[in-house]
Amino acid sequence: MNKQHLGLAPVMPREGLLFGADYNPEQWPRESWPDDVALMQEAGINLVTVGVFSWAQLEPAEGQWNFAWLDEVLNLLHAGGIKVSLATPTASPPPWLGKKYPQTLPVDADGHTLWYGSRNQFNPSSAKYREAAATITEKIAERYAHHPAVSMWHVGNELGQISYDDESACAFRRWLMDRHTSLDEVNRAWGTTFWSQQYSTWEEILPPRKAPYIGNPGQELDFKRFTSDQLVSLYRAERDIIRRHDSRHPVTTNMMGFFHGMDYFDLAAETDFVANDWYTDPGDRASWQLGALTHDLCRGLGDGRPWLLMESATSAVNWRPHNVAKEPGALRIDALSAVARGADGVCFFQFRQSAFGAERFHSAVVPLAGAKTRVFREAAALGAEMAQLGHLAGSSVPSRIAILFDWSSWWAAESAARPSAALKVMEQMLAYYRPLLRHGLNVEVVHPGSALERFDLVLLPNLFLLAQEHATVLKDYVAGGGHLLVGPFSAVADENAKLATGRFPEILADVLGVTGEEWLPLAEPVPVILTSPAAHLDANDTQARVWSEDLEVHGSNTRTLAYFGWGRLAGKPAATANPWGAGEAWYVGADLPSPALESLVMAAVGAAGIDVPVPQGLPEDVEAVERGGTLFLLNHGSATCSVELPGRYGTTTITLPPFGVKVLSQKTNRVYS
């Protein structure tokens, strides 16, 4: 168990909410630094991240050190009352490292070296890179561990690098030896009798480099796990160096939400608190919904504790094909959505907009046009509001509903040569999440191995892999009175991505009371008839569009909640509910459109005895979240709308202007906009 779970590790500063930005003073003349601090004070900024991309400034040549500029910056910030999240600059090695030690550079699956001239140009398995990263981390930690400006540490940046080189191949073999113990076990786990892939020596095993045809799914899954573990070990190595010099301040790194390349449950267990980067897409009206789900993941990664939004944008970014700017007011809405869902701080990338380099078109707190701008005024107003909401720091977001998510399952579910590429894990996650979001229900995204007793309803939208130990946890949960809702194409493979023999999902057959014999991707939509709960839906609202399953009820008390209307599955179940012990388990064997799925999800909510905060549902762009006895109503849209609320908040109808906010206290019946 990690120290943080015992309450022994340092925690995020809690003198109110944090509000800040990445600060890169090396991009600007030193004469401007005092003005920057003054603008930070004007904006209400109390935290800045410093040093993320400064390796070349700190070590311009191997073994040559230049800390004078950083000393001056930290002293200025401390004098101005600004806390510092001090970063190790190891995410962007200087050109001299790649030139002098080319083995530190990553190699792609085609065998091509990825060169310096950008960022992230390092091989996670390179011993020389690790040595250089450890050296600069040691120097920084030794010098600044007791500097009064430092309040937390930030390791690297957005870890996610991958390499297929020979040094990584050797490390991969060592990892396989630890995981599987023998070559025979590797062959068994990967099913190498298929296509004559048996390995007779360890040296034959390679990373899954580009091959003539489809690769081995077991090998690819293990390589993703290996890469994730290598990145976690990079974080751990730098964290441990910092810990030797500073045991007072917390250490973390910035994650990227539902990032495909790394298992954040493993990484989060090594951090003192969860920090995440989230960039709403103003060009996608529904982007805030994925943001809400991502924030709920951040809470789940930290066992329900508060977290930090380490990076977000004040307006447009530079890395999308078409970079739409945020509407006036959207900056505030996006930030408060994170606070409502458990963030104890909101930070932007970056404080001052770059005039050069790859991110020169990325927005910032201070745009190129200066502080007399709409963006700066909105940021400063948000800073004042964050101070007003400081009493929420450290408070929880009570959640009686969990959604189970697992990176290994995601990787395996979307490997090549599956029944349909149209059934996507994240789309299923959002499909099952949106009904809960629409009714103002708090949710936490957790790992299948989590303790589930604190939840009344658990959803598995699309959990392809399910280990026996996790299946046992789910069965015990339902037997003890919990309610379980399982989506299609779930629990069909073990932890090595081997499909279970027998009728799917064999591992949960008894608790679900239904099994299937064939997965049937659809050539055209098929109607699904809901029998329970009774629903008055249009025919277009109850069509399975890409996925169906040939199911058969075998539980004596299993109820059919929906059946297929015609075709080869006509009359066969599409959704079922089965009592099990003191609880109930539901199964959905089709990709149902939003109205039909919402009907089933909300019926499961009702069966679990969960009160619904907004029974009639929220307007399309409105978010409602309760945290610490405070209800946030956030309008992410450009139209005025009204929300009907229960009487405990002292009012029944709230009107929200475009990008408007209402914050209501249950204790005081206080409302402010």
Beta strands, then each sheet from edge to edge (+ up, - down):
strand 1: 18-23
strand 2: 47-50
strand 3: 83-87
strand 4: 150-154
strand 5: 251-252
strand 6: 254-255
strand 7: 275-277
strand 8: 307-311
strand 9: 343-348
strand 10: 401-404
strand 11: 443-446
strand 12: 457-460
strand 13: 483-486
strand 14: 514-521
strand 15: 526-530
strand 16: 543-544
strand 17: 547-553
strand 18: 559-564
strand 19: 573-580
strand 20: 583-588
strand 21: 622-627
strand 22: 630-635
strand 23: 641-644
strand 24: 653-656
strand 25: 661-665
strand 26: 671-672
sheet 1: 5+ 4+ 3+ 2+ 1+ 9+ 8+ 7+ 6+
sheet 2: 11+ 10+ 12+ 13+ 20+ 19- 18+ 15- 16+
sheet 3: 14+ 17-
sheet 4: 21+ 22- 25+ 26-
sheet 5: 23+ 24-
end
